[in-house]
Amino acid sequence: MNFIDKLNAAWRSNDSLLCVGLDPDIERLPQHLRDHPEGIAEFCKAIIDATADLACSFKPQIAYFAALGAEDQLETVCRYLKERYPHIPLILDAKRGDIGATARQYAREAFDRYGADAVTVNPYMGFDSVEPYMEWADRGVIVLCRTSNAGGSDLQFLDVGGRPLYQHVAQLVADKWNKNGQCALVVGATFPQELAQVRALVGDMPLLVPGIGAQGGDIEATVKSGRTANGAGMMINSSRAIIYAQPQGGEDFAAAARRVAMETRDAINAHRG
């Protein structure tokens, strides 16, 4: 089953558009896990177990592991996901962007080493920097388009032939790059009007939508702007608001994460139509 098929199945089986982001900050982990040699992996596994029936995808952010030299724990988390919840897509949030030969190694890292179903990439260096990921025709390639951070406007709103650059990227991916039907786009929930414009340009292409939760994106506006005709089409990501729902990192952190994940999933579903 390829990435798009798996994502479609997860939308249906879990009745969810919620993507749970895994951003393990060692300073915010429960005290009993901070000194544990596998504390990061144990934290993520507990979050996964608590929310797996509520999510359409999981998205570990590689920097939170790599900064601590914990890539082996990321491998453990990815392997756990693939073995215990093989029906839920695993998205490696890496935002890679480099020349073709180097991109090929990054693709091996994402798809061979970590077994990801999809990876986020940066299109700034053009098609030959993204093409190596597309050689894995069963995996997803999620291209940055209109990001949720305020500084994204510095470049993404530059005029390109009478329209902003992010719209040019959306059209380029939809019309030319998506040869295997494996592409998706990153479009932030913090800009619902732009989200609606991207949806109009790319049809039913999946959108990874960060920015609700800690970043303050409005759920109703996000869903109404980005949903497809069948009420799907999005992986709406929430990371910190879910995994750190227990602010002091108590031992019941997984139960708190489940509660917030369920509230978020239900709030999203209330506006799917």
C-alpha positions in Angstrom: 0.0 0.0 0.0 1.5 3.4 -1.0 1.4 6.5 1.1 -1.7 8.0 -0.4 -3.7 4.8 -0.1 -2.6 4.4 3.5 -3.5 8.0 4.3 -7.0 7.6 2.7 -7.5 4.4 4.7 -6.5 6.1 8.0 -8.8 9.1 7.4 -11.7 6.6 7.1 -10.7 4.0 9.8 -10.0 6.5 12.5 -12.5 9.1 11.3 -9.7 11.7 11.8 -7.8 14.4 10.1 -5.5 14.9 13.1 -1.7 14.4 12.7 0.1 14.1 16.0 3.5 15.7 15.9 6.3 14.1 18.0 8.7 16.9 19.1 10.4 15.5 22.3 12.1 18.3 24.2 14.2 16.7 26.9 13.5 19.7 29.3 9.7 19.1 29.0 9.7 15.3 29.5 8.5 13.9 32.8 11.2 13.8 35.4 11.3 10.0 35.5 12.2 9.9 31.7 14.8 12.7 31.6 17.5 10.4 33.1 16.3 7.3 31.4 18.7 6.1 28.6 15.7 5.5 26.3 13.6 8.3 27.8 12.8 10.0 24.5 11.7 6.8 22.8 9.6 5.8 25.8 7.9 9.2 25.9 7.1 9.0 22.2 5.9 5.4 22.4 3.5 6.3 25.3 2.1 9.2 23.3 1.6 7.0 20.2 -0.2 4.3 22.2 -2.4 6.9 23.8 -3.5 8.6 20.6 -3.1 6.0 17.8 -6.9 5.5 17.4 -7.4 9.3 17.1 -4.8 10.1 14.5 -4.5 9.9 10.7 -0.7 10.2 10.9 2.3 10.7 13.2 5.0 13.2 12.4 8.3 12.9 14.3 10.5 16.0 13.9 14.0 14.8 13.2 15.7 17.9 14.8 14.4 17.1 18.3 16.2 13.7 18.1 19.3 14.7 16.2 20.2 17.7 18.5 20.6 15.2 21.3 22.3 12.5 19.3 19.2 10.4 19.7 18.8 9.2 16.2 18.9 5.6 17.5 15.8 6.5 19.6 14.1 7.9 16.5 14.8 4.6 14.8 13.2 2.9 17.7 10.1 5.1 17.6 9.7 4.6 13.8 10.1 0.9 14.1 7.6 0.8 16.9 5.1 2.7 14.8 5.6 0.5 11.8 5.3 -2.7 13.8 2.4 -1.8 16.2 0.4 0.6 13.9 1.3 -0.2 10.3 -1.9 1.3 9.1 -1.1 4.8 10.3 1.2 6.9 8.0 4.6 7.9 9.4 5.7 11.3 8.2 9.4 12.2 8.8 9.5 16.0 9.3 12.9 16.8 7.9 12.4 19.7 5.4 15.4 18.6 3.4 16.6 20.5 0.4 19.9 19.9 -1.4 21.4 19.0 -4.7 20.4 15.7 -6.3 23.3 13.5 -5.2 22.9 14.6 -1.6 19.1 14.5 -1.8 19.4 10.8 -2.8 21.2 10.2 0.5 18.6 12.1 2.4 15.9 10.0 0.7 17.7 6.8 1.8 17.8 8.2 5.3 14.1 8.9 5.4 12.8 5.8 3.6 15.5 3.1 4.3 16.8 4.1 7.7 13.6 5.4 9.3 11.1 3.6 7.2 9.0 6.7 6.7 5.9 6.7 4.6 6.5 10.3 3.6 9.0 13.1 4.2 8.8 16.9 4.1 11.1 18.6 1.6 12.1 22.2 0.7 11.6 23.1 -3.0 13.8 26.1 -3.0 16.6 24.4 -5.1 14.2 23.2 -7.7 13.0 19.9 -9.1 16.3 18.1 -9.3 16.7 18.5 -5.6 13.2 16.9 -5.0 13.2 14.2 -7.8 15.3 11.7 -5.8 12.6 11.3 -3.2 10.1 10.7 -6.0 12.0 7.7 -7.2 10.4 6.0 -4.2 7.0 5.9 -5.9 5.2 4.3 -3.0 6.3 7.0 -0.5 5.0 10.5 0.0 6.8 13.7 -0.8 5.4 16.7 1.1 6.6 20.0 -0.3 6.8 23.2 1.7 4.4 25.7 0.2 2.8 28.3 2.6 4.4 27.7 6.0 2.8 28.6 9.3 5.6 30.9 10.6 5.3 34.7 10.2 8.6 35.0 8.4 7.4 32.7 5.7 6.0 35.8 4.0 9.5 37.1 3.4 9.9 34.8 0.4 6.5 33.1 -0.1 4.8 36.3 -1.0 7.3 37.4 -3.6 5.5 38.2 -6.9 6.1 35.6 -9.6 4.3 36.4 -12.8 1.5 38.3 -11.0 0.9 35.9 -8.2 2.7 35.0 -4.9 5.5 32.5 -4.9 3.6 30.0 -2.7 0.8 29.8 -5.3 3.4 29.2 -8.0 4.9 26.3 -5.9 1.4 24.8 -5.4 0.7 24.9 -9.1 4.1 23.6 -10.1 3.8 20.6 -7.8 0.2 19.8 -8.8 0.8 20.2 -12.6 4.4 19.0 -13.2 6.0 17.4 -10.2 3.3 15.0 -9.0 3.9 12.4 -11.8 3.5 9.4 -9.5 0.5 10.9 -7.6 2.6 10.9 -4.4 2.9 14.6 -3.6 1.4 16.7 -0.8 1.9 20.3 0.3 2.6 22.0 3.6 0.2 24.9 4.1 -0.1 26.6 7.5 -3.4 26.8 9.5 -2.3 30.3 10.5 -3.3 31.6 7.0 -6.7 30.1 6.2 -7.3 32.4 3.2 -4.1 31.2 1.6 -5.0 27.6 2.5 -8.3 28.0 0.6 -6.4 29.4 -2.4 -4.0 26.5 -2.4 -6.9 24.0 -2.2 -8.5 25.7 -5.2 -5.3 25.3 -7.2 -4.4 21.7 -6.4 -7.7 19.9 -6.2 -7.8 16.9 -3.9 -4.0 16.8 -3.2 -3.4 16.1 0.5 -2.3 19.0 2.6 -0.1 18.8 5.8 -1.5 21.7 7.9 0.6 22.8 10.9 -0.3 25.7 13.1 -3.2 24.8 15.3 -2.7 24.3 19.0 0.4 26.1 20.2 0.6 28.3 17.1 -3.0 29.5 17.5 -4.5 28.5 14.1 -8.3 28.5 14.1 -9.7 25.0 13.7 -13.0 25.9 12.1 -11.4 28.3 9.6 -8.7 25.7 8.8 -11.1 22.9 8.1 -13.5 25.0 6.1 -10.7 26.4 4.0 -8.8 23.2 3.3 -11.2 20.3 3.3 -12.0 18.4 0.1 -15.5 17.7 -1.1 -15.6 14.5 0.9 -14.5 16.2 4.1 -11.0 14.9 4.1 -7.8 16.0 2.3 -5.8 17.3 5.3 -3.4 16.1 8.0 -3.9 18.8 10.6 -0.9 18.7 12.8 -0.8 19.5 16.5 2.4 18.7 18.4 3.2 20.6 21.6 -0.4 21.2 22.6 -1.0 17.4 22.7 2.3 15.9 23.8 2.8 18.5 26.6 -0.8 18.6 27.6 0.4 17.8 31.1 2.4 21.0 31.7 4.6 19.7 34.5 5.4 16.5 32.8 3.6 14.3 35.3 3.5 10.5 35.0 -0.1 10.8 33.6 1.2 12.7 30.6 -0.1 10.1 28.1 -3.6 10.3 29.5 -3.5 14.1 29.2 -2.3 13.8 25.6 -5.1 11.5 24.8 -7.7 13.9 26.2 -6.4 16.8 24.2 -6.0 14.7 21.1 -9.6 13.6 21.4 -10.8 17.1 21.9 -8.8 18.3 18.9 -10.0 15.4 16.7 -13.6 16.1 17.6 -13.3 19.8 17.1 -11.9 19.1 13.6 -14.7 16.7 12.8 -17.3 19.2 13.9 -16.5 21.3 10.8 -15.8 18.6 8.2 -19.3 18.8 6.7 
